């Protein structure tokens, strides 16, 4: 167990952090399963309640402990890992949370707790919205915790390291699911028709409508989601039920809209899965 932190450091230093969700091979994941994950709480009660509820319901890969960020010295040992929220530079989030040397917005699992995480301390990541108010924390934490749990479960079964480009979700799950896109985020040109490009139903909705499907774990919908940092806009399509990743790509930070290119790529992935 005392070798875990060293393994994390050696492994992570050899890979790029860009556009990846996790950084452990199968052998290291087996050892990670034996750690206990300290879920770091802050002074924000809404965040605390939401991360507690999501972890208790959806986290299954390691044992967990809940502790405030002011009392973590006793856990900075190889037997423990840490689940924190890191806020990127351009995010509008009032909660006093952590940050990351590699600009990132969302949940991070760390081998060592620091308020400003170093790249070599990151084990896995799940993107979250750049704007989170009090009422948004519940759905942000549901998605984030589900995506982390999905990643760990997929990665431990994989023959090699997985990334967004080879993420092993069943893309046929998109069949017969309605794609929800937040108002003003769908960016099509001229006479382009979203339903034709996707060959499936698309609906422009309010953010609250997407949040409702996440809370209800709606099996009939998926939604477009993005999270940006100083270098990229990370664009995704995620199922409302279980937060399964159907699509991932990156663009420049100012280009976060859902375009015809995204819809065509989504259709191609769906068609390939259904052959």
C-alpha positions as YAML, in Angstrom:
chain: A
units: angstrom
residues:
- id: 1
  name: UNK
  ca: [0.00, 0.00, 0.00]
- id: 2
  name: UNK
  ca: [2.85, 2.41, 0.71]
- id: 3
  name: UNK
  ca: [3.95, 2.08, -2.91]
- id: 4
  name: UNK
  ca: [0.66, 3.43, -4.29]
- id: 5
  name: UNK
  ca: [1.60, 7.11, -4.17]
- id: 6
  name: UNK
  ca: [4.90, 6.37, -5.91]
- id: 7
  name: UNK
  ca: [3.15, 4.33, -8.60]
- id: 8
  name: UNK
  ca: [0.69, 7.18, -9.21]
- id: 9
  name: UNK
  ca: [3.53, 9.69, -9.54]
- id: 10
  name: UNK
  ca: [5.60, 7.60, -11.96]
- id: 11
  name: UNK
  ca: [2.66, 6.64, -14.13]
- id: 12
  name: UNK
  ca: [1.04, 10.04, -14.37]
- id: 13
  name: UNK
  ca: [4.28, 11.83, -15.14]
- id: 14
  name: UNK
  ca: [4.53, 9.83, -18.39]
- id: 15
  name: UNK
  ca: [1.17, 10.87, -19.85]
- id: 16
  name: UNK
  ca: [-0.51, 14.07, -20.96]
- id: 17
  name: UNK
  ca: [-3.39, 15.34, -18.88]
- id: 18
  name: UNK
  ca: [-5.21, 16.80, -21.89]
- id: 19
  name: UNK
  ca: [-8.59, 15.26, -22.70]
- id: 20
  name: UNK
  ca: [-8.27, 12.20, -20.52]
- id: 21
  name: UNK
  ca: [-10.48, 11.01, -17.69]
- id: 22
  name: UNK
  ca: [-8.11, 8.73, -15.79]
- id: 23
  name: UNK
  ca: [-4.46, 7.82, -15.57]
- id: 24
  name: UNK
  ca: [-4.11, 4.35, -14.06]
- id: 25
  name: UNK
  ca: [-3.48, 1.01, -15.75]
- id: 26
  name: UNK
  ca: [-5.34, -2.08, -14.60]
- id: 27
  name: UNK
  ca: [-2.65, -3.18, -12.14]
- id: 28
  name: UNK
  ca: [-2.66, 0.24, -10.45]
- id: 29
  name: UNK
  ca: [-6.46, 0.29, -10.39]
- id: 30
  name: UNK
  ca: [-6.47, -2.97, -8.45]
- id: 31
  name: UNK
  ca: [-4.30, -1.32, -5.81]
- id: 32
  name: UNK
  ca: [-6.39, 1.85, -5.90]
- id: 33
  name: UNK
  ca: [-9.46, -0.25, -5.00]
- id: 34
  name: UNK
  ca: [-7.81, -1.01, -1.66]
- id: 35
  name: UNK
  ca: [-7.55, 2.65, -0.69]
- id: 36
  name: UNK
  ca: [-10.27, 4.64, 1.05]
- id: 37
  name: UNK
  ca: [-11.40, 7.79, -0.70]
- id: 38
  name: UNK
  ca: [-11.78, 10.87, 1.48]
- id: 39
  name: UNK
  ca: [-14.64, 12.98, 0.12]
- id: 40
  name: UNK
  ca: [-13.48, 16.50, 0.90]
- id: 41
  name: UNK
  ca: [-16.20, 18.81, 2.22]
- id: 42
  name: UNK
  ca: [-16.05, 22.60, 2.19]
- id: 43
  name: UNK
  ca: [-17.82, 25.53, 3.82]
- id: 44
  name: UNK
  ca: [-20.56, 25.41, 1.16]
- id: 45
  name: UNK
  ca: [-23.52, 23.48, 2.58]
- id: 46
  name: UNK
  ca: [-25.18, 22.95, -0.82]
- id: 47
  name: UNK
  ca: [-22.04, 21.37, -2.24]
- id: 48
  name: UNK
  ca: [-21.57, 19.23, 0.86]
- id: 49
  name: UNK
  ca: [-25.14, 17.90, 0.83]
- id: 50
  name: UNK
  ca: [-25.00, 17.17, -2.91]
- id: 51
  name: UNK
  ca: [-21.63, 15.39, -2.96]
- id: 52
  name: UNK
  ca: [-22.61, 13.32, 0.10]
- id: 53
  name: UNK
  ca: [-25.88, 12.20, -1.50]
- id: 54
  name: UNK
  ca: [-24.26, 11.38, -4.85]
- id: 55
  name: UNK
  ca: [-21.37, 9.44, -3.33]
- id: 56
  name: UNK
  ca: [-23.63, 7.46, -1.02]
- id: 57
  name: UNK
  ca: [-25.88, 6.50, -3.93]
- id: 58
  name: UNK
  ca: [-23.54, 6.12, -6.90]
- id: 59
  name: UNK
  ca: [-19.93, 5.64, -5.72]
- id: 60
  name: UNK
  ca: [-18.94, 1.97, -5.51]
- id: 61
  name: UNK
  ca: [-15.27, 1.54, -6.40]
- id: 62
  name: UNK
  ca: [-13.57, 2.26, -3.07]
- id: 63
  name: UNK
  ca: [-14.59, 2.77, 0.53]
- id: 64
  name: UNK
  ca: [-15.28, 6.40, 1.47]
- id: 65
  name: UNK
  ca: [-14.87, 8.82, 4.35]
- id: 66
  name: UNK
  ca: [-16.36, 12.33, 4.55]
- id: 67
  name: UNK
  ca: [-14.09, 15.00, 6.04]
- id: 68
  name: UNK
  ca: [-13.84, 18.79, 5.99]
- id: 69
  name: UNK
  ca: [-10.94, 20.38, 4.15]
- id: 70
  name: UNK
  ca: [-9.59, 21.78, 7.42]
- id: 71
  name: UNK
  ca: [-9.00, 18.36, 8.99]
- id: 72
  name: UNK
  ca: [-7.25, 16.23, 6.39]
- id: 73
  name: UNK
  ca: [-3.70, 16.00, 7.73]
- id: 74
  name: UNK
  ca: [-4.36, 12.61, 9.30]
- id: 75
  name: UNK
  ca: [-5.37, 11.18, 5.91]
- id: 76
  name: UNK
  ca: [-2.37, 12.31, 3.84]
- id: 77
  name: UNK
  ca: [-1.04, 8.76, 3.73]
- id: 78
  name: UNK
  ca: [-0.74, 6.20, 0.89]
- id: 79
  name: UNK
  ca: [-3.79, 4.32, 2.17]
- id: 80
  name: UNK
  ca: [-6.08, 7.24, 1.30]
- id: 81
  name: UNK
  ca: [-7.12, 9.09, -1.85]
- id: 82
  name: UNK
  ca: [-9.18, 12.28, -2.10]
- id: 83
  name: UNK
  ca: [-12.27, 13.37, -4.03]
- id: 84
  name: UNK
  ca: [-12.34, 17.16, -4.49]
- id: 85
  name: UNK
  ca: [-13.99, 19.77, -6.66]
- id: 86
  name: UNK
  ca: [-11.59, 21.93, -8.67]
- id: 87
  name: UNK
  ca: [-12.71, 25.24, -10.16]
- id: 88
  name: UNK
  ca: [-11.22, 26.46, -13.44]
- id: 89
  name: UNK
  ca: [-10.09, 30.05, -13.98]
- id: 90
  name: UNK
  ca: [-13.08, 31.16, -16.06]
- id: 91
  name: UNK
  ca: [-15.80, 29.50, -13.98]
- id: 92
  name: UNK
  ca: [-18.59, 31.34, -12.19]
- id: 93
  name: UNK
  ca: [-18.73, 29.28, -9.01]
- id: 94
  name: UNK
  ca: [-18.95, 31.04, -5.65]
- id: 95
  name: UNK
  ca: [-18.22, 28.03, -3.47]
- id: 96
  name: UNK
  ca: [-14.78, 27.92, -1.84]
- id: 97
  name: UNK
  ca: [-13.41, 24.81, -3.51]
- id: 98
  name: UNK
  ca: [-10.03, 23.66, -4.83]
- id: 99
  name: UNK
  ca: [-8.16, 24.38, -8.03]
- id: 100
  name: UNK
  ca: [-5.65, 22.59, -10.22]
- id: 101
  name: UNK
  ca: [-2.26, 23.46, -11.66]
- id: 102
  name: UNK
  ca: [-3.56, 22.09, -14.97]
- id: 103
  name: UNK
  ca: [-6.66, 24.29, -15.38]
- id: 104
  name: UNK
  ca: [-9.70, 22.05, -14.90]
- id: 105
  name: UNK
  ca: [-13.32, 22.39, -13.83]
- id: 106
  name: UNK
  ca: [-15.01, 19.44, -12.10]
- id: 107
  name: UNK
  ca: [-14.43, 16.54, -9.74]
- id: 108
  name: UNK
  ca: [-10.93, 15.14, -9.31]
- id: 109
  name: UNK
  ca: [-9.63, 12.09, -7.49]
- id: 110
  name: UNK
  ca: [-6.18, 12.84, -6.05]
- id: 111
  name: UNK
  ca: [-3.44, 10.71, -4.53]
- id: 112
  name: UNK
  ca: [-2.64, 13.55, -2.10]
- id: 113
  name: UNK
  ca: [-4.80, 16.42, -0.91]
- id: 114
  name: UNK
  ca: [-3.77, 19.90, -1.92]
- id: 115
  name: UNK
  ca: [-5.93, 22.97, -2.47]
- id: 116
  name: UNK
  ca: [-4.11, 23.43, -5.78]
- id: 117
  name: UNK
  ca: [-3.52, 19.96, -7.20]
- id: 118
  name: UNK
  ca: [-0.40, 19.12, -9.18]
- id: 119
  name: UNK
  ca: [-0.70, 17.08, -12.40]
- id: 120
  name: UNK
  ca: [1.12, 14.09, -10.92]
- id: 121
  name: UNK
  ca: [-1.43, 13.89, -8.08]
- id: 122
  name: UNK
  ca: [-4.47, 13.46, -10.36]
- id: 123
  name: UNK
  ca: [-5.90, 9.92, -10.61]
- id: 124
  name: UNK
  ca: [-9.16, 10.60, -12.45]
- id: 125
  name: UNK
  ca: [-11.44, 13.45, -13.49]
- id: 126
  name: UNK
  ca: [-15.07, 14.21, -14.35]
- id: 127
  name: UNK
  ca: [-16.02, 17.49, -16.01]
- id: 128
  name: UNK
  ca: [-18.67, 19.76, -14.45]
- id: 129
  name: UNK
  ca: [-20.39, 22.98, -15.54]
- id: 130
  name: UNK
  ca: [-18.54, 26.26, -15.37]
- id: 131
  name: UNK
  ca: [-21.55, 27.98, -13.84]
- id: 132
  name: UNK
  ca: [-22.93, 26.37, -10.70]
- id: 133
  name: UNK
  ca: [-25.42, 28.06, -8.39]
- id: 134
  name: UNK
  ca: [-26.88, 26.63, -5.19]
- id: 135
  name: UNK
  ca: [-29.63, 24.66, -6.94]
- id: 136
  name: UNK
  ca: [-27.25, 23.23, -9.56]
- id: 137
  name: UNK
  ca: [-24.99, 21.24, -7.25]
- id: 138
  name: UNK
  ca: [-27.30, 18.23, -6.99]
- id: 139
  name: UNK
  ca: [-27.28, 17.33, -10.69]
- id: 140
  name: UNK
  ca: [-23.64, 18.32, -11.18]
- id: 141
  name: UNK
  ca: [-22.58, 15.90, -8.46]
- id: 142
  name: UNK
  ca: [-24.85, 13.11, -9.72]
- id: 143
  name: UNK
  ca: [-23.27, 13.31, -13.17]
- id: 144
  name: UNK
  ca: [-19.73, 13.76, -11.86]
- id: 145
  name: UNK
  ca: [-19.83, 10.86, -9.42]
- id: 146
  name: UNK
  ca: [-21.55, 8.58, -11.93]
- id: 147
  name: UNK
  ca: [-18.96, 9.36, -14.59]
- id: 148
  name: UNK
  ca: [-16.08, 8.67, -12.22]
- id: 149
  name: UNK
  ca: [-17.64, 5.38, -11.15]
- id: 150
  name: UNK
  ca: [-18.25, 4.45, -14.80]
- id: 151
  name: UNK
  ca: [-14.65, 5.24, -15.68]
- id: 152
  name: UNK
  ca: [-13.17, 3.11, -12.89]
- id: 153
  name: UNK
  ca: [-15.43, 0.17, -13.68]
- id: 154
  name: UNK
  ca: [-14.64, 0.33, -17.41]
- id: 155
  name: UNK
  ca: [-10.92, 0.87, -16.89]
- id: 156
  name: UNK
  ca: [-10.43, -2.10, -14.60]
- id: 157
  name: UNK
  ca: [-11.96, -4.38, -17.25]
- id: 158
  name: UNK
  ca: [-10.04, -2.84, -20.17]
- id: 159
  name: UNK
  ca: [-6.98, -4.48, -21.71]
- id: 160
  name: UNK
  ca: [-5.18, -1.11, -21.89]
- id: 161
  name: UNK
  ca: [-5.53, 2.53, -20.88]
- id: 162
  name: UNK
  ca: [-8.81, 4.12, -21.97]
- id: 163
  name: UNK
  ca: [-9.40, 7.73, -23.00]
- id: 164
  name: UNK
  ca: [-12.28, 9.67, -24.62]
- id: 165
  name: UNK
  ca: [-11.15, 8.50, -28.06]
- id: 166
  name: UNK
  ca: [-11.57, 4.81, -27.20]
- id: 167
  name: UNK
  ca: [-14.10, 5.04, -24.38]
- id: 168
  name: UNK
  ca: [-15.85, 1.63, -24.24]
- id: 169
  name: UNK
  ca: [-19.46, 2.63, -23.63]
- id: 170
  name: UNK
  ca: [-22.12, 0.94, -25.71]
- id: 171
  name: UNK
  ca: [-22.95, 3.65, -28.26]
- id: 172
  name: UNK
  ca: [-26.08, 1.75, -29.31]
- id: 173
  name: UNK
  ca: [-27.59, 3.17, -26.10]
- id: 174
  name: UNK
  ca: [-28.26, 6.29, -28.19]
- id: 175
  name: UNK
  ca: [-30.91, 4.44, -30.21]
- id: 176
  name: UNK
  ca: [-34.39, 5.88, -29.61]
- id: 177
  name: UNK
  ca: [-33.07, 8.47, -27.15]
- id: 178
  name: UNK
  ca: [-34.04, 12.11, -27.56]
- id: 179
  name: UNK
  ca: [-31.10, 14.53, -27.60]
- id: 180
  name: UNK
  ca: [-31.68, 17.54, -25.35]
- id: 181
  name: UNK
  ca: [-29.72, 20.69, -26.14]
- id: 182
  name: UNK
  ca: [-29.89, 23.78, -23.97]
- id: 183
  name: UNK
  ca: [-31.42, 26.88, -25.55]
- id: 184
  name: UNK
  ca: [-28.98, 28.94, -27.65]
- id: 185
  name: UNK
  ca: [-26.36, 26.16, -27.63]
- id: 186
  name: UNK
  ca: [-27.40, 24.44, -30.88]
- id: 187
  name: UNK
  ca: [-25.45, 26.21, -33.66]
- id: 188
  name: UNK
  ca: [-26.54, 25.14, -37.14]
- id: 189
  name: UNK
  ca: [-26.09, 27.05, -40.38]
- id: 190
  name: UNK
  ca: [-28.64, 27.96, -43.04]
- id: 191
  name: UNK
  ca: [-31.07, 25.17, -43.80]
- id: 192
  name: UNK
  ca: [-29.34, 22.53, -41.68]
- id: 193
  name: UNK
  ca: [-31.85, 20.41, -39.77]
- id: 194
  name: UNK
  ca: [-30.65, 18.88, -36.50]
- id: 195
  name: UNK
  ca: [-33.00, 15.91, -36.63]
- id: 196
  name: UNK
  ca: [-31.80, 15.06, -40.15]
- id: 197
  name: UNK
  ca: [-28.10, 15.38, -39.28]
- id: 198
  name: UNK
  ca: [-28.53, 13.17, -36.23]
- id: 199
  name: UNK
  ca: [-31.24, 10.96, -37.66]
- id: 200
  name: UNK
  ca: [-32.99, 11.25, -34.34]
- id: 201
  name: UNK
  ca: [-35.11, 13.58, -32.24]
- id: 202
  name: UNK
  ca: [-33.56, 16.79, -30.91]
- id: 203
  name: UNK
  ca: [-35.23, 19.24, -28.56]
- id: 204
  name: UNK
  ca: [-34.10, 22.70, -27.44]
- id: 205
  name: UNK
  ca: [-34.81, 22.99, -23.72]
- id: 206
  name: UNK
  ca: [-33.98, 25.06, -20.66]
- id: 207
  name: UNK
  ca: [-31.15, 24.01, -18.38]
- id: 208
  name: UNK
  ca: [-33.67, 23.08, -15.71]
- id: 209
  name: UNK
  ca: [-35.30, 20.57, -18.07]
- id: 210
  name: UNK
  ca: [-32.00, 18.74, -18.51]
- id: 211
  name: UNK
  ca: [-31.44, 18.78, -14.77]
- id: 212
  name: UNK
  ca: [-34.85, 17.21, -14.24]
- id: 213
  name: UNK
  ca: [-33.94, 14.26, -16.49]
- id: 214
  name: UNK
  ca: [-30.72, 13.73, -14.52]
- id: 215
  name: UNK
  ca: [-32.56, 13.76, -11.19]
- id: 216
  name: UNK
  ca: [-35.14, 11.32, -12.55]
- id: 217
  name: UNK
  ca: [-32.47, 9.20, -14.30]
- id: 218
  name: UNK
  ca: [-34.60, 9.33, -17.43]
- id: 219
  name: UNK
  ca: [-33.81, 6.31, -19.69]
- id: 220
  name: UNK
  ca: [-35.30, 7.96, -22.79]
- id: 221
  name: UNK
  ca: [-32.99, 10.99, -23.08]
- id: 222
  name: UNK
  ca: [-29.40, 12.10, -23.49]
- id: 223
  name: UNK
  ca: [-28.08, 15.64, -23.44]
- id: 224
  name: UNK
  ca: [-25.35, 17.86, -24.85]
- id: 225
  name: UNK
  ca: [-22.93, 19.19, -22.24]
- id: 226
  name: UNK
  ca: [-19.72, 21.22, -22.27]
- id: 227
  name: UNK
  ca: [-17.07, 22.36, -19.82]
- id: 228
  name: UNK
  ca: [-14.29, 24.76, -20.73]
- id: 229
  name: UNK
  ca: [-10.87, 25.64, -19.38]
- id: 230
  name: UNK
  ca: [-8.16, 28.05, -20.53]
- id: 231
  name: UNK
  ca: [-7.13, 25.79, -23.44]
- id: 232
  name: UNK
  ca: [-10.23, 23.90, -24.61]
- id: 233
  name: UNK
  ca: [-13.96, 23.51, -24.65]
- id: 234
  name: UNK
  ca: [-14.70, 19.88, -23.83]
- id: 235
  name: UNK
  ca: [-17.93, 18.86, -25.60]
- id: 236
  name: UNK
  ca: [-19.90, 15.77, -24.62]
- id: 237
  name: UNK
  ca: [-23.16, 13.91, -25.07]
- id: 238
  name: UNK
  ca: [-24.19, 12.00, -21.96]
- id: 239
  name: UNK
  ca: [-27.16, 9.79, -21.13]
- id: 240
  name: UNK
  ca: [-29.52, 11.14, -18.46]
- id: 241
  name: UNK
  ca: [-29.61, 7.69, -16.87]
- id: 242
  name: UNK
  ca: [-26.28, 6.57, -15.37]
- id: 243
  name: UNK
  ca: [-24.31, 9.36, -17.12]
- id: 244
  name: UNK
  ca: [-22.84, 7.14, -19.81]
- id: 245
  name: UNK
  ca: [-20.52, 8.97, -22.22]
- id: 246
  name: UNK
  ca: [-21.74, 8.74, -25.82]
- id: 247
  name: UNK
  ca: [-19.56, 11.42, -27.43]
- id: 248
  name: UNK
  ca: [-16.52, 13.53, -26.61]
- id: 249
  name: UNK
  ca: [-14.52, 16.08, -28.55]
- id: 250
  name: UNK
  ca: [-12.62, 19.30, -27.91]
- id: 251
  name: UNK
  ca: [-12.63, 22.71, -29.56]
- id: 252
  name: UNK
  ca: [-11.24, 26.12, -28.72]
- id: 253
  name: UNK
  ca: [-12.54, 27.64, -25.45]
- id: 254
  name: UNK
  ca: [-14.89, 30.07, -27.18]
- id: 255
  name: UNK
  ca: [-16.48, 27.39, -29.40]
- id: 256
  name: UNK
  ca: [-18.72, 25.39, -27.10]
- id: 257
  name: UNK
  ca: [-21.86, 25.18, -29.24]
- id: 258
  name: UNK
  ca: [-23.36, 21.96, -30.58]
- id: 259
  name: UNK
  ca: [-22.64, 22.07, -34.33]
- id: 260
  name: UNK
  ca: [-23.53, 20.03, -37.41]
- id: 261
  name: UNK
  ca: [-20.09, 18.41, -37.12]
- id: 262
  name: UNK
  ca: [-20.97, 17.18, -33.63]
- id: 263
  name: UNK
  ca: [-24.34, 15.81, -34.75]
- id: 264
  name: UNK
  ca: [-22.81, 14.02, -37.75]
- id: 265
  name: UNK
  ca: [-20.14, 12.44, -35.55]
- id: 266
  name: UNK
  ca: [-22.79, 11.36, -33.06]
- id: 267
  name: UNK
  ca: [-24.84, 9.76, -35.84]
- id: 268
  name: UNK
  ca: [-21.76, 7.98, -37.20]
- id: 269
  name: UNK
  ca: [-21.00, 6.53, -33.76]
- id: 270
  name: UNK
  ca: [-24.60, 5.38, -33.37]
- id: 271
  name: UNK
  ca: [-24.70, 3.82, -36.84]
- id: 272
  name: UNK
  ca: [-21.42, 1.99, -36.27]
- id: 273
  name: UNK
  ca: [-22.67, 0.57, -32.97]
- id: 274
  name: UNK
  ca: [-25.90, -0.66, -34.57]
- id: 275
  name: UNK
  ca: [-24.29, -2.51, -37.48]
...
